[in-house]
Amino acid sequence: GSAAAEPLRGVSLGGRLVPHEGREDDDIGLLPQPLNPKYKTALVQFYVPSQPFGGSDKSASGHRYDSLPIANGMIASGMSCQLLHYLPSEHDTFFKVLEGFDAIIVRCNPGQINAGGGDQMKFDDSMRALQKKGLQVWPSPDVMMNMGAKDALCKIADLEIGLPDTLAYYSKEALDEGFKKTMAFQPRVIKQNRGSSGEGIWIIKLKSGNYCNNFGDRSCADDEVLELMEACDNHAETHTVAEFLEFCVNGRTSQSGKWDTVGTGKYLEGGKVAGGQLVDQRFCPRIVEGELRMNMIGDTCTGIIHKKPKAGGISAVGGTGSIYTYYAPDAPEFENLMADFSGKNLPTLMANLDLHNEPLPLWWTADFINSDPGTPGTPCTIDKWIVGEFNCSCVGISKCAAAYCQADSPNASFFDIPVKDLMEATYLGNLMGQKAAGILNACNTKAPSPAAAKIINRIEAVKSAVTMGVLSKEEAGSMMAKLFDV
């Protein structure tokens, strides 16, 4: 009812839902809450007291820099949306309050909860408990885990957006056997599961170029030399097969040689349960021509970004000198990709990722690589793009970037976003609100009982018979009367 229209500031949470004591302007820019909301939603954030500005994603208000457009989008769709901050010290009370909502939008940057003295696993388990009570959580812990894990690529290997020779390794034995076989066949991309911004993603080639003609014809020897490039900064290294495998399993040791990467290796540490895994995927040489990022709201693409690495590089992650070109979702250059992705793959994507009862995330991205095997710069012989990564873990709205605080803009706020960018962010937030309302409406639509379904089917059959001329309107009316015993 109308209770959700009242701000929840101070609701048995020590008055610190937004950790700025005494501030009255925390929610400036937030639309008025509806008096009779269709649904009650909460947008959950996390303020890290030990970090400047409460974290690198914060405005001067203490909110995430892109929270207001999302919350306003919920409100524009007739729902209430409260901006809340999770406090580990009041965990139980916080989640008790959340039980009063219909849906929770999680906007806590990865790593923030642990950095602020909380326990991410405890937080995730409590979100799962809310789901069991019937609440929607967007994205849920399982959606973030399954979509973000590198072995998601193995689960889509047989779709149009996947490659069939994509393997996942969870043990030293599987890594030793599988990598030596795939590496002997063709250049590879090895991806660790826990890194970010390209750290622990290696593009690897045999220095000798001695690739076999058929997969499985041979396996690499321990002393064969590998040429590696890491995606985070495009730096190159040279190691033997044995040294690379040692680094992957045990990190820097006397057997792994000297490594220049900032990473520490140990990619399988903790096993599958702890996220220890490596994914082995075919190297697509046209990666140097760039990759595509689709920005997605549910099943709707809102834009395509072509990210081209700087000359001589392979990775197009931010900060490496890459060039970004922006396209509309209906750009003719990517018509076939969009048709395959939207029409063939999206309807089953969540099921493929073992997320059968989950909706597509409200705001997520899919990165694509051109898998044509030809030499970069030459015409393509096939039009096939494959997914390199999904991301739904607190994806930012880049148009709101002017609202987050930095050393030279410590008071940055919602009102620093240029008008044109704010209009686009508002559009994105409103579309998220529409998708959210659709999900909640679908959850609240009960299927008819078997008896009611039988009557509905009979009514439709009678209507069809009239349309086809099999029955007259008088005959149909008589049958309807008998159907309802009138």
N, C-alpha and C positions, 0 to 999 in steps of 0.2 A: 504494500500500500504506500501511503504517502511518507512513511517513516524513512524510506530510502532517499526521499528528496531533501532530507535534512543532512547537512555535512556531518560526517562521523568523527570530526576532530575531537580527540580527547575521550572517545568512548572506551572507558576502562583500560586505556593503554597509556596511562601516565601523561596524557596530553601531548604525546610526541608521535602522532601518526606522521606528521611532517616535522623533522627534527630541527626546527628553527624556533626556539622559544621566543614567544612574544611577538612573532611576526604575524601581521594581519593580511599581508598581500600574497601569501603563498599560492592562492588559487586564482589570482587575477589572470583573466584570459579564458577561464573555464566558463562555459555557457551555464545559465541557470538550470538547475535540475528540474525535470518535469514533476508536476504535482502528483500525477498518477501514472508512474512509469509502467510500461508493458513488462519490463524485466529490470532487475537490479544487477548491475555489474560493478566490479571493483578492479581497478588497475593497480597492481602491486609492484612497488619499486623497492630499491634498497639503497640507503645512504651509508657510505663507508666513512665513519668519523675520522679515521687515521689518514685519509687521502685528501689532497687538495680539492676543495669544492664538493667533497662527498663522493668523489669518483669522476673519472674523465668524461662521463656522459651526463653531467648535471648542469642545469641552469642555476642562476643565482637564487631562485626560489627553493632549491633543494629537490625539485622534480627532475626526472629525465628530460632532456632537451626536446624530445618529440612526444611527450606524454599528452600535452594539451590537445593537439589535433586528433589523436586517437580517442581520447575521452569525449571530446566534442562530437566526434563521429557517432559514438554510442548514443549521446544525448539527442543528436539530430534525428536518430532513428526511433525516438520515443522511449529510450531506456535511460535510467539513471546510471551515472558512472562516478564512483568515488575514487579519488587519488589517495592511495594508502602507501605507507612505508612499513615494511616488515621489520619488527624488532625482535632479535633472537632472545633477549631477556624476558620478553612477554609472549613467547611462542604459543603457549596453550590458549591464552586469552585472545590472541590475534586470530588464531584459526577458529576459535569459537565464534568470533564476530563474523568471519567469512562464511559461516554456515547460513547466515541470513541473506546471502546473495544467490542469484541464479547462475552467474558465470564469473570467472576470475580470469583476468588478462595479466599474464606474468611478464613483467618487463624488468627483470633483474639481470644485469650483465653477468655472463659466466665468470666465476671467480669472486664476485663481490661479496656474496654471503659469507664464504669462508674467510675472506680478508677482513670482514667486519666482526669476526668473533662468532659467527653462526656455524651451522652444520648443514651443508647443502643436501646431504642425504636425508637428514631429519625433515628439512623443508619439503623435499620431494615426496617423501613418504606421507606427509600430512596433506599434500595436494592430492595424492592418490586416494587418500581416505575421503576427501571431499568428493572426488569423482564417484566413489562407491555410494555416497549419499545422494547422488543424482545431480551434482553440480557439474557444469562445464568448466574445464580448465584449458586455456588457450595460450601457448601450447602446453600440453601436459608434459610431465617429466619423460614419459615413454616416447612421446612424439619427438621431443628434442633429442633424446638418446638415439632412437632408431633412425631418424632422418639425418642426424649429424654424424653418426658413426660412419667411418669409411667403408665398412662392409655392406653398407646400403647399396654400393655399386654392384656387389655380387648378387643381391636380391633382385636387381633390375637387369641382370646380364642378358636375359632372353627377351627383353622389350626392345622396341625400336630405338630407344634412347640408351641402350646398354651394349656392352661387348661380351661375347660368350667366353672369351679367355680371360675373364677377371676372377682372380683367386684371392682368398683371405687366409692369413696365417695366424694361428693362436699359440703355436708351440715352436720350439727350436727345431724339432725334428721335421715338422711340416715346412718350415721356412727353408731349411737346408735342402730338402728334396725338391720342393716346388720351385724355388728361385733359381737353382742351378739349371733346371730344365727350361724354364721360361726365358732365362737370360741367354741361354745358348741358341734360342730360336729367333729372337728379335729384341730391339731396344725396349726398355720397360720404364714404367713410372711406379715407384714404391712409395706408398703413403702411410705414414703413421696415423693413428687414430686420435691422439690427444693434442697434437700441435695446433697452432693457429697462424694465420698469415703466411702460410707456406713453409713453416719450420718443420723439418722432418719429412718433407716431400722431395724425393730425389728422382731426377731424370738420369737414367743410367744406360750407357752404351759399352759394348766390348771395344777396347782399344784396338784389337786386332781386326775387328769386323768379321770374325770367323763365325757367322751364323749358319745354322743348319737349315736345310730346305723344308723339313717337316717337323712340327712340334713333337718332341720326344725322341728324335733321332739321336741326340746326344745330350749330355749334361756338362756344365762347366766344371773345370778343375779348380781346386782351391787357389792355385797360383796364377790363374788368368787375371789380367789387369782390366779394371773398370774405370771408365771416365764418368764422373758424377757431376751434376749441377743441382744445387739446392734452390727450391722455388722461392724461398723467403727473400733472397738477395741476389740470386743468379751467380753466386760464387762457385768456382769449380774446384774439384778435388780428384785425386787419383789414388785408388786403393786396389788391393787384390780382392778376389771374391771372399777369401777367408777373413780378411780384415773387415770388410763390410758386414758380413754376417756376425762377426764377433761384436762389432759396435752396435748392431741392431739388438742383440740379445743382452750384452753385458756392459755396453757403453765403453768409455775409455779404459783400456787395459793394456798390458804389455803386448798382447796379441792383436790389438786393433789398429796399431800404427798411430801416426799423428794426425789429428783431425782439426780443421780450421773452423768448423761450424760452431755456432753459439749453442747448438743443441747438445744434449747429453746422451742421446741414444737410449738404450734400454726400452725399446718400443713395445716389447711383449711383457714388460714387468707387471705383475699382479694378475696376469691371466685375463681371459675373456670377461669375467665378471667385473674386473676393475678397468676395463677398456683397453687392455693390452692386446693389440692386434696390428697387423700390417696388411695392406691391400696391394696386390700386384696387378697392374693393368698395362695393357699394350700402350707403348708410346706412340702418340699421333704426331707426326712431324709437322703438321700444319699448325701446331700450337704456337709457333713463332709468328703466325699470321694473326693471332689473337684468339680470345675466347669470348663467348656470349654469356651475359647474365640476364636472366629473366626475373624481373621483379613481379611477384605474384601476391594477390589477395584472394585467398581461397583458390577457386579454379579460374580466376580472371588474371590475365597478364596485363600489367599496367605500363610496361615499358621494357625495352631491350637495350642493353648497353654492350657495345663491342669494345673489348679491352685489349689493346695491342701492346705487347712488350716493347721496351726500347730496343734499338738495334743491338743485336748480339745476345739478347736475353730471351728467356723462355717464359718466365713468370710475369704476370700482369697484375700482381697484387699492388695495393696502394703503396706509394713511397719508393717504387723501383723505376720511376721515369716512364711509366706506361701511358699510352694515349687512349682517352675514352671518347667514343662516338655514340650518340644517343639516337635510338630509333623508336618509332611508334610500334605498338603491338602488331599492327597489320602491315608492317613493312614488307613489300613484295620480295625482298631479298631472302626473307626467312619464312615464306608462306608454307613451304612443305614441312619444315620443322614444326611450325606452330600447329599445323593440321595434325601431324602425328602425335605431338605432345598433348595437345588439348583433347583431340578426338579419340585417340587410341590408348594413351598411357595414363592420363590423369584419372579417369574413372576407376582404375584398379590400383593406382599407385599406393594408397595407404594399405591395402590388403597385401600387395607385394612386399611391403616393408613390415609385415606382421603387426599392422595397426588397424585391424579389421573394424573396430567400433569407434574409430577416431575420425573427425572431420579434417580436411586439409587445413593447415594453419591459416590464421588470419593474414599474416604478413610473413613471407618467406621468399627465398631465392633459389634458383636452379642455375648452375653454371654448366655451359656446354662447350665441347671441343669438337672441331671439325675432324672427323675420322677418315676422310679421304686419304689414301696411302701415298698420294703423289708428292712430288718435290714441291716445297713451298714456292709460291710465285707462279706456278704453272696452273693451267685450267684443271678444275676438278673433274674426275670421271664418275664420281658418285656424290649424291647429296645426302649425307648422313652425319648428323651431329649426335654426340653421345654425352651423357651427364658425367661431369667430373666431380660434382659436389652439390649437396643440398645444404641449406642453412635456414634454420628457423629459431635460432637461439638469440633472441633480442636483436633482430635485424633493425638497424637504424633507418630513419627517414632522412635521407641526405639533404633534402630541401630545408630541413630545420637546423642545419649545422651552425648557423649563426647564433643559435640560442644556447650553445654550451660554453661554459666558462673555460678560459685559458688564462695563462699568466698575463697576457696583454689585454684581456677582456674579462676581468673578474666579476663583472656585474651583468654579464650577458643574460638576456631573457627572451621570452616568447616574442616580445615587441621589437626585437632586433632582426627578426626574420624579414627579408625583403618581401614586399607585397606580392610579387609574382610567385615567389617560392612558397609563401604562405597559402596562396590560392591553390597551388598544386598539392601541398601537404593537407589542406582542408579536403580536397577532393579524395585523396587517399584515405583519410580518416573516415569520411562519410561512407565510402565504399566498404571499409572494414565494418562500420556500424550496420550497414545493410546485410552483409554476410553474417554477422553475429546474430542479428535478429532472425535471419532465415534459419540458422542452425537451431536457435532456441524454439522457434515456431515448429520446426520439424520434430524436435524432441517432445513437444507438448501435444502433438497430433496423434491421438490414439487410433490404432487400427480397429476397424469394426469387429464386433463379435462374429463368430461363425454363422449364427442365425441371421444377423443383419447383413452380412456379406452375401448370403444366399438370396435374400430379398433384392438387394441391389443388383445382383447379376441377372435376376429375372426381369427386373424393370428395364435394364439395359437391353435385354433380349427382345422384349416387347417393343421398345422404341426402334430398334433395328428392323424388326419385322414390318413396322409401319413405314419406315423410310424406304424399304425395299419393295413395298406394295404387297407384301404377303398378307398383311392384316389391314382392315379398314380402321379408321379412328374409332368407330363405334365398337368394333370387335376388341380393339385394344382397351378401350374404356371399360368394357365388360370384364376383361381379364384382370385389369387393375383392381376393379371392385372386388372380384373374388380373391385376389391376392391379399387384400387388406380386410377381407370379410366385411365389406361395406354393404 
